[in-house]
Amino acid sequence: MKTINDLIKDAGKELSDKIMIELSPELTKEQIIDWFYTPILALDNQSPYDMCKKGEHKIAEDLLNSYSSGVSY
C-alpha cells in the first residue's frame, strides 16, 4: 500500500505540496494517494504518478491546476 512518503518521493516535494494543498480540503490522505496512483481519463488513462515517472511533472500539475479553477475530468 502506498503512503504519503511514497507520493512525496514520486511526485517531488514541490508538486506533492501542491497536491496536498489543492486536494486536502475535499479528500482524505488516503484518497489523495489513490488519486495520484490511479489512471485518469484526462491523462489518456495514465495516472499522475505515470506522468511524474516520465518526467512530465508539468502535466500532473496542470491537471491539478484545472481542478482548482473549477474544471473537472
Secondary structure by P-SEA (a helix, b strand, c coil): cccaaaaaaaacaaaaaaaaaaccccccaaaaaaaaaccccccccccaaaaaaacaaaaaaaaaaaaaacccc
